[in-house]
Amino acid sequence: MNNLLAIVIATVFVALAAVHAYWALGGRITLLAVVPEVRGRPAFTPSALATLVVAVALFGCAGLIAATAGVLAVPVSPSVLSWLSFALALVLLLRAVGDFRLVGFFKRVRGTTFARLDTVIYSPLCLALSLGVFIVTLSHHA
């Protein structure tokens, strides 16, 4: 059951990585607001390189979870994989909680398209991924 959870989580990370790679390579189609807004304008404009770095990091998260669960063989000790996965779970939890300004459950900027989507989709997804990563890691902890 935990390997199935690991595969689902890894698949979500791969899908997120693919979307970011699409954007990094010039893709412009998006159905959702993905950048926080302040006074009706994007809070920042991510560069193609930054977006590609995020894509690589998300793909790495998929590999980390698959390796932690034993689905993917890597030449890294199970103990190191566990600690990296626990760190990932913490980072995802912190993203869900947010920066108390633009992102997360406790953001102050509300009423924008991004803020609504963050409350309904992005932050809950981060919280669910955090919990899933924690469960997978705990069940495979060396």
GIGISUL-V445629 format. One record per backbone hydrogen bond with DSSP energy under -1.0 kcal/mol. NH is the residue of the N-H (numbers start at 1). CO is the residue of the C=O. E is the energy in kcal/mol with one decimal. If there is no record, write none. Layout:
BEGIN
NH_CO_E, NH_CO_E
END
This chain:
BEGIN
5_1_-2.1, 6_2_-2.4, 7_3_-2.3, 8_4_-2.4, 9_5_-2.6, 10_6_-2.8, 11_7_-2.3, 12_8_-2.1, 13_9_-2.3, 14_10_-2.5, 15_11_-2.5, 16_12_-2.5, 17_13_-2.5, 18_14_-2.6, 19_15_-2.0, 20_16_-2.2, 21_17_-2.7, 22_18_-2.4, 23_19_-2.3, 24_20_-2.7, 25_21_-2.1, 26_23_-1.7, 27_22_-2.9, 38_41_-3.1, 41_38_-1.4, 43_36_-3.4, 51_47_-2.3, 52_48_-2.3, 53_49_-2.5, 54_50_-2.1, 55_51_-2.1, 56_52_-2.6, 57_53_-2.6, 58_54_-2.7, 59_55_-2.3, 60_56_-2.5, 61_57_-2.1, 62_58_-1.8, 63_59_-2.1, 64_60_-2.7, 65_61_-2.4, 66_62_-2.3, 67_63_-2.7, 68_64_-2.8, 69_65_-2.1, 71_66_-2.3, 72_66_-1.5, 76_74_-1.6, 81_77_-2.2, 82_78_-2.4, 83_79_-2.2, 84_80_-2.5, 85_81_-2.4, 86_82_-2.7, 87_83_-2.2, 88_84_-2.2, 89_85_-2.5, 90_86_-1.9, 91_87_-2.6, 92_88_-2.6, 93_89_-2.0, 94_90_-2.7, 95_91_-2.2, 96_92_-2.1, 97_93_-2.4, 98_94_-3.0, 99_103_-1.1, 105_96_-2.8, 106_97_-1.7, 107_104_-1.4, 109_101_-2.8, 116_112_-2.3, 117_113_-2.4, 118_114_-3.1, 119_115_-2.1, 120_116_-2.1, 121_117_-3.5, 122_117_-1.6, 123_118_-2.6, 125_121_-2.4, 126_122_-2.3, 127_123_-2.5, 128_124_-2.9, 129_125_-2.9, 130_126_-2.5, 131_127_-2.4, 132_128_-2.7, 133_129_-3.1, 134_130_-2.4, 135_131_-2.5, 136_132_-2.7, 137_133_-2.7, 138_134_-2.9, 139_135_-2.2
END
